[in-house]
Amino acid sequence: MCSRTSLDAHAPSAGCPRTIYCSIAACAMGSGQSGYRGQTVQSDRKGFRSLEQCHVLTKWAWPRALQRRANGGRMDYFVDGEFTHDWTSHHLKLWEEFLGDKAGTATAVLEIGSFEGRSALFFLQFLPKSRITCVDSFQGSEEHLEPGSKHESDMAEVERRFDRNLKPFAGRVEKRKGHSLTILPGLAGEGRLYDVVYVDGDHCATSAYSDARLAWDLLDNDGVMILDDYRWGPDLPLARRPQAGIEAFLSQVAGECELLHRGQQIVIRKSEIVAAKSFTIAGRDIDGLAGGALSPPLVSFVVINWNYGGYVGATIDSIRRQDYPHFECIVINNGSTDDSAEVIARHIEGDPRFRVETLAQNHGQLGAALWALDKVNGGFVTFVDADDVLFDNYASTHIQVHMALQRSVGFTSANVAEMDSTGTALTASYQQLRLNRPGAQRGLRGERTVLRLPTVSPSQYRLLDTSTATIPRGHVGWLWAPGSANMFRTSVLRLLRLDDGGNSWMTSADGYFNTICHAVAGSALIDMPLSGYRLHSSNYFATGESMEGIRTGTREYAAKLRKFTYESVKYLIEGSERFDWLLGGEFWPVVDRVTRENPDRLRDYFSDEIAVEIFKRNAPQLRSVFGARRFGREVLVRFSGAQARFILRAGFGGRIPMRVLSKSLFGDVRISLRIGRKRQ
């Protein structure tokens, strides 16, 4: 029997990135129907670029190439094809042996060197759910261009035969015409990954090496790579045959693969990368370079739980699965009254990396986070919402970015996948996290110049490079993903610790730390989801998934958060002597940034009586730290009228110098004139 897919008629749309006309063969015995139908094709990241709005005109046919033959039940993959050479058939038994477990899966195949398309026809039919990227310059190798050679070929005719032979499968074939040295890095830049890679390109040793090396980064874990012509041309000079290049490649990936077969072809399987144990730099193990004196940083996960017994178990399990082994986890049972204690104990049992701390009463998330800073041992901290889940590569990706940024920052913030209370995905990203902000510095340093984690492959590093941006600390407002998405430097958290953790702060940890840490030390965004952000009726902040033009949260929470920013201002003003020295000329800009207000709104913000009282109470200290002239200038930048003079009197001991007073009065006149013009 044959299963046919019903396709709706379509005409190619204007502006379509490309239109492919093809005939798709269907598995069948006997005769069938034919007709023209259309299909809109969308492709995923694995193996193929997205081809949105790309229309395929499809002609149904029943070529004999898909009929089983009587010769031992083996399919005749090449019937009806047009060929001049056959360097493929004698390998089929080997390929069927090592690719059999992929026959029923949606397999992405990369082929380097396609010639007339024999090997591609095999992959497409033996792996009926596969799609293939064929890379070939169709300019030929040295032996194809040598006059009188038994391999001499008209490469224009070779390409024509390739196109004809693959036409029945055009909807599953991506032809990339060009040199592999150009095409393969381009595929890596697109974030491609393949399950099967077949390398049969140019035969010289350097080409064999570069093709294998570049393709290795495109091969997914557990993927199979077939390297052709290992023993080709034994009488030729070493540089003109593949063996030396293949051997050099195999020596580089030793320990990363399993050798399945060695003969005329080499077949290897890419091993799953084991949990990170050490850094490397320029490919050399840091343990050897530093004599064991330099170790990977410890990450401290702080799970703050209040009555989330229904979720916290999944949160803990997601931390246990991290592919970065250098972590500790403190689970704070923050005054819970449900079954959280029992759930937590059950899920951390037997794992010495986890420990439980109990607070008798709910300190709020920020209060518990401040309290925990005395307990953590790691150089990096993530405060984990007890209803979120971290992806396995969460810690390794954040640490790799911290180690590779152009400059160090206070914290990194990765994208999140938003989900509902049951774990069903709602979005694949958080709306507010955007890399294209003015002044953002895109990318990481070169991968051979930084400390590298073994769990982050070269292709994954390149993807991170294109998905990361360092945001200048002058940006204000909310720029990041929420909650668990953020990994902070512990030193910055302790520098900006609001109190010793003895008080309750009924607000979110990220609401305080993200803003002030960014204002002081900057931040970096990773546009890649590394955690699941759960939305449900008990959420402290978000009430629905993030969407353009729609605010998350509630009016009440937004007002509460705005009011809390005065605590950040108060903390900085009260610590002005310390922070002026630490921040230098940036002290006053930092004070303005933690307000989250745009510059044209700062006077409105500081006109609140809370701000006036903060400045008035600390006015003598501000005058002492900054001097009379600077003190007066900074007050008048933010305050006017009676409020400004109230603060100035406090700073100058009751008597405002005439020079400062005149500036204050002149400022009042300017404001009055500006208001009058607006009313007109």
N, C-alpha and C positions, 0 to 999 in steps of 0.2 A: 504494500500500500504506500501511497504517497501523501504526505501532509502538505497542503498548499496554503499559503497565506493570502488572504483577500486584501487587495490593494486598491485604493481609491485613485481615480484618474486625477491627474494634476498637470498643469502647465508650469514651466519654469517661471519664477517670479522675477520681476525687474530688479537688477542689482544683486542677483544671487551670486555668491562667491564663486561658484563653478557649477556647471551642469554636466552631468555624466549620462551618456546614453549607453545602455548596456542591455544584455540579455542574461537573465539569471537562470541557471539550470536547476531543476528540481529532481530529487531522487525518485525514480519511478521505474517500473517494469512495463514494457509495452508502450502503447501510444498514449498521447495526451492532447490537450487542447493548447491552442496558442492564441495570443491576443496582446494588446498593448494596454498596460496599466501604469500608473505612476505612484511613487512613494516618497514621502518626505523623510529624510534620514537625519537622525541626530546621533552623534557618537560620543562616547565617554572619554575620559582622560586616558584610559589604559589602551595604548596602542594607536589610537587615532585622534586627530584634532577634532574639535567640535565643528560640525558642518551644518550649523543652523541654517534653515531655509534653503538647503541644498537639495534639489529635486532630481530624482532618478527616473528616467523613462525606461520602463522594464518590458522586455519581450519574453514571454514564457516560451520555453522550448524544452525538448527532452533529448539532449544529446546522449549518444551512446557512452560518452565518457563516464557517466554516472551509473552505468549498468554493471552489475557484478558478472564476472566471467567464471567459467567453469574450471579454470586452472587453479585448483586448490581453494576456490572461494575468494581469491585475491582480486581486487578491483583493477581493471585496466585503466590506469590514470591518464594515459596519453593517447587513447584512441581519438581520432578526428583531429589531433594536433598536427602542426606543421613544424618539422624539426630537421636539422642537418646533422646533429650529433646527439649521442646519448651517453652522458657521463654520470647518469643519475640512477638508472634502474637497478644496478647491482648494489646500491646502498639501501634500497627500500626495506628489506627485511630488518636491517639494523634500526632504521628510523621507526618502523612500526613497533619494534620491541621497546624502545625508550620513550616513545610518545603515546603509547597505548592508553596510559592513564589520563590523558588529556582529550581523548577522542570525544567525550560527551560534554565537554566544558566550553564556555565562550573564551577561546584562546586567542591571544594577540601574538602574531608572528612577525618577526623582522628578518628580512632576507637581504644580505649584502652580496650583490652579484647575481643577477637574474638570468642573463643571456636570453635564451628563447622561452624561458618560463617553465621548464620541466619540473624543477623542484617546487615552484610555487603551485603548480597544478596538484602535486602530491599533497602539500600541506592543506590546500583548500578542500580537498575531497576526503582525505583521511581524517581531517579535523573539521567536520562539517559545520561547526559553529564558530569557526575561526575567521579572523580578518587578518590581512597581511599587508605590511608595508614593504614594497620592493624598491631597493636602492641600487641604481646602476647608472653609470655615466653613458652607457651605450657608445663608448668610444673605443672599447676593446683594450686588452692587455697587450704586452709586447708580442706574444706568440700569435695573437689574432691579426696583427698588422704586418707581420714579417712575410714578404713575398715568397711564395713557394712552400711555406710552412704547412704541415698537415692540418694546423688549426686556423689557417688564414680564413678570415671571414669578412664579408661586407656588412659592417656594423649597422648601416641604415636598414638593411634587409633583416638583420637579427632583431632590431627593435620592432620592425613591422610584424615579424612572426610572433614576438612576445605579445604585442597588442592584440593580434588575432587570437592567439591561444588563450589569453586571459579574458577575452571579451565576455564569455558566458558567465564570468564571476565578477564582473566589473564593480558591482555594488559592494563587494567585500575586499576590493583591491585598492590600495593607494600606491600609485607609482610616483616615486621621487627620483627624478632624473637629475643627476649631478654627481660630483665627486664625494665619496664617503667622508673625506676629511671636512667637508662643509656640511653635508646633510646630517651626519650623526650628532655633532654638537647642537645643531638646530633642533633635532628631535629631543635632545636632553633639555634644551631651553624651554621646550613646550611641556616638560614634565612627563614625557612618555615613559611607560614601562611595558615590557614584553614578557610573555611566558616562554617563548621559544625564539632563539636567535640562530640563524644559519649564516655562517661566514664563508663565502666562496668568491672573494673578490680577486684583486690583483695578486699575482703569485710571488712577487719579490718579498724578501723577508721583512723589510720595513713596512710595507703595506699590510702584510699579514698581521704584524704586531699591532699597528695603529688601528686596523679594523676591529681586531679582537678587544683591544684595550678600550676603545670608545664604546663599543657595543656592550661591554661588560657592565658599564654604568646604566645601561638601558634595560638590562635583564633583571627581572623581579626575583625576589627570594624564592627558592625552590624551582626556578626556571631552568630550562635545558639549553645549553649552547652546543652547536655542532660546528666544528672547525674542519673544513674540507682540505684535501690535498696535502695532508701532513707529510706523506712520503713521495710527493710529486717531484719529478725531475731529479732523481738521485745523482745523475751525471753532471748536472749543472753546477756552476759556482755557488757557494753557500748563500751569497747575497741575492741570488736570482731564484731561490726556491723558498717555500713558506716555512719549512721546518724550524729554522733558527728563530724566526719571528714568533712562531707559535710557542716554542720552548721558552723564549724570554717572557712572553705573556703568562704562561703557566707558572713560571717562577714567581711572578708578581702577585698572583692570586692564590698562591699556596695557602692553605688554611681557610680559604673562603669558598672552596668548592670540593665536590666529590668527583673523582675520575670514574666514569662509567665504562669507557671503552677507549682503547688506544690501538689504532691500525692505520689504514689509509685515511681514516677520519678520527678525530678526537671528539669524544662526547663527554661533557662535564655537566654537573648540576650545581647551581649556586646554593650554597648553604645559608640557612637562616643565620643572621648575625646574632651572636650571643650577647648577653648583657654586658654593657661597657665596664671594663675593669681598669682601663688606663687611657690616658691621652696619648696622641701622637703629634709630632710636628714634622712637617715635610716628609711624612711617611715613616719616621723613626719613633720607636716607643719611648715615651718620656721617662719611664722608669730607668731605662738604660742611659739616657742622656743626662738625667739628674741624679743618678745613683740612688734612686728611691727616696730622694729628699722632697720631691714635689708630688702631691697626690691630688686627685680630682676633688672638687668642692663638695661638701655635704649640703644637701638640700633638706630643710626642715618644713614638713607639711604640718600645718596646724588646723585640725578639723574642729570647728566651733559648732557644737550641736545644742539646740534647744528644742526639745519635743519633736524631733524628726526621726523617731524610731522606725518609721516606715520607709525611710530613705537612706539612713546613715550606713546601713550594712553594705549597700551597693557602692557608696562613696569609698568606704574603707577598702573594699575588694578592688576597686579601680586603682587605688594607690599601691596595693600589693603587687599589681601587675606591671608596674613601671619597668621599662627596659633599662633604666638607669638605676644601678643598685645602691648608689651612695646616698641614702636618705634615712631620715628618722621621721617618725610621725607621732605627734602628740594629739590625742583626741580629748577635747575638753567637753565634759558633760556639764553644760552651762545652766545649772539649775533646772534640769528637765524633770517633769513629773510623769512622763509616760514610761514605756518599756525600753527607753534608749539604753540604759545601763546594761541590761541583759543582751540587747542586740550588739552593742559595742564589744562586750566581753566575748561573745561568741565569734565575732568576725576577726578579732585580733589574736585569738588564742594561738599560742605556739610560735608567734612571730616576734622576736626580740627587738625588731625595729620600731615596734609600736608600744606606746604606753598611754595610760589614761590619767587625766587630771580631772578632779571634780570640784566644781564651785557650788556651794550650797544654794546660792541664789543667782538668778539670771543677771549677769553684768552687762548684757547687751553684746553685740558682736564686737564692736570696737573696744569696749571695756575688757572683754576676754582676750582680745588680740594684744592689747597693751600689757595685760597681766602675763601673757605667755612669753613676752620678749625676754624675761629673765630665765626662762626655761629652755629656750632653743639653743642648739649647739652649731647649727649650720650657718654657712656664709650667705645662704639665700633662703628666703622664706616665702611660702605661699599659704595664705589664709583660705582654707577650703570650705565653701558652703556645704553643710552636711546633707544637702539634697542634690548636689551636683555629682558628676562623674568625670574623672580625668581619663583621657585617652592614654594608651600605653606609652606613647612617645612624648608625653607632656614634659616631663622633667628633662629628658635628654635634649629636646628641641630648645627649650628655654635656656638651658645651660650653654648649648652650642652657640646660640645667638649672643648671650652675654660674653662669651669668650671671643667672639669674632666681630663685634660691632666696631665701627670706625672710631668710636670713643665710648667710654663707659658711661652708663646711665643709672638712674636710681632704680628703675624697674622695667621689665618687659611685659607687654600685654598682648596676648594672642587672641585670635578670633574664637568664637564659640558656635556650636550648633545648638540652637534653641529647641527645647523639647517640652512636651506637656507632662502632666503628673505621671503618666504611664510609661514615659520614655519614648513616645512617638515623636519623630523629628517634625519640627515646625518650620525652621529656617536653617540654612547652612552657614549663616554669618550674622553678625551683629551690625546693625545699620550704622551706628556712630563710628565704627572703626574704619577709617579710610586713610590710605597711605599718601594720597595726592594732596597733601597740605602744603601751603607756601613755605618754602625753606626746608622742607623735609629732605633728609639725606638718605637716598635709597642705597640698599645693598650692604654687603659685608666685606671684610677684607679678603684677600686671596686665600683660598683654602689651604695652601701649602705654607702660609706664613702665620697661621694661628694654631692654638691648641685644638685638636680635632678629636671628636668622640667616635669610637668605632661603630656605634649604632646609627650614625648619620652617614649614609653612603655619599660618594661624590655627587651623584645625580640629585640626591635629596639636599645636599648642601647648595647646589646650584639653584634648586627650587627655592630654598630659604633665602638665598641671595636676592632673588627677584621679588620675594614676598615680604621683605623687611624694610622698615624705614625708621630712622632716628628723628624724633620730633624735637625741634628747638624748644627750650624751656619757656620762651616768650609766648607760646601759644596758650590761650586761656579757654575755659569751658571744659566740657566733658569730651575727651578724645578717645577713650579706651573701651574695651569690653569689661563687663562687670565681674565682681566677685572673684571666683576661683581662677579666672583667666590671667591673673597677674602674679609675677614672681619678682620679689623685691630683694635688693641687697640689704642684708641684716644691718650693716653699718649705717645705712641711711635711715632705716626704721628707728634705730636707737638714737641717732642724732636728732630725730624729729619726734621723739616720744612725748606725747602730750602730758602724761603723768606716769606714775610708777605702777599703774594697774590696780590701785586700791579703790578706784571709783567706778561706778556704773556709767557707761555711755551707751544709751539706747539708740545707736545709729550704726550704719554699716562701716566696716573697716576700710573698704575701698573708698567710701565717700570722703574720709579724712586723708588716708595715706596717699591715694593716687594724686590728688590735687597738690598737696604740699611737697611730696617727693618729686613730682614733675617740676614744680616751680623752682625747686632748689637744684636738682640734679638732672633733669630731663628724663625722657622715657623713649622706648622704642616699641613699635607696633609690628606684630607678626600676623600677616593676613592669611592665616591658616588655622582652621579650627582644631584646637587641642583639648577641648573639654566640652561636655554637654551641660548646658545651663537650663535648669528645670524651672518651668513656670507653672504655678498652681495657686490656689486661693489663699495659701498661707504665706506667700512670698512677702518679704519685708518691703520690697521696692516695686519690682516689675509686675504688672498685671496682665500683660499680653506680649506677644512677640514684637520685636522692633520692626518698624516699617517707615518708609520715607513719608515725612509730613505728619506723622502721628506721634504724639509724646507718649513715652512709657511712664509708668508710675502714676501717682495721684497728685492733685493740687496740694493736698495737705503735706505729703512727703516732700514735695519740691520746696514748700515754704519752710519746712523743718530743716531741710538740708541747707537752704540759704542762710537761715539763722545760725546754723552750726558753723558756717564759715567764719563767723566772728570769733569762734574759739581758736581758729588757726591764726587769725590776725592778732589776737590777744597773746597767744603763745610766742609769736615772733617779737611783738613789741616788748613784752616782759623780758625776753631774752636778748634784747637788742645789743647789749654789750658783747655777748658771745657771738651772735650771728653777724654782727657788723664785721668782726675780725674774720670769721669763716667765709663770708660771702663777699667781702670787700664792697665794691661799688654796686653790687647787685642787691643789697639788703632791701632798699625801698621798692625796686621792681618786683622782688619776691613777695613783699607785703601786698602789692596790688594784684599779683597773679592768683594768690590763694583766695581772693574774693570771687573768682570765676567771672568777673564782670569785664566787659569791653571798656576800653579807656574812656569813651564818652559817657559811660554810666557810673564811673567811680565816685563822682561827687554825690550822686543820689545814694550810693551805697554807704558812703561815710557819713552822710547826714543823719543816719539812724542814731538814736540816743545811745545804743550799745557801743557803737564805734567812738562816739564822743567821750563816753565815760572811760573807755580803754585808754585813749590818748591822754585824757586829763589826768588819770591816775598815774600814768607813767611819764608825764611830761618832764619832771625834773631829771629823770634818768636819760630821756631822749636828748635833752639839751646838753647834758654832761657828755654823752657818747659822741654826738655829732657836732657839738659847738653851737653857739647861739645863732649864727647866720644860717647854717644848714637846717637846724631845727625849725626856725621860723619859716624858711622856704618850703620845707616838706609839709608843714601843717597847712600853709596857705594853698598848696597844690590840691589838698584834699578837703579842706573845710573853708567856709566863708562866714561872714557876718558875726553874729554873737557867738556861734559855736566856735569859730576860729579864735576869737578873742578870749573865750572861756579857757581854752586849752593853753593859749599863749601866756595868760596870766599865771596859770598853774606852773608853767615851765620857767617863767622869769620871776617867780616869787611875788606875784601880785602886781608888778609894774612892767608894762610892755614898753620896750624901747621905741622911741619916736619913729625911727626908720622902719621898724617892723610894723608898727601901728599904721603908718601911712600906706604901706603896701597893702595892708588888710583893707583899709577904707577904699583905696583905689580899686582893689579887686571887687569890692561890693558895688561900686559904681559901674564897672564894666559888666557885671552880671545883670544889673538893673537895665542897662541899655540893651543888652542882648535879649532879655525877656521882652522889652518893649518892642523891639524890631519884630520878634516872632509874632506878637499879638497883632501888629499891623498887617 
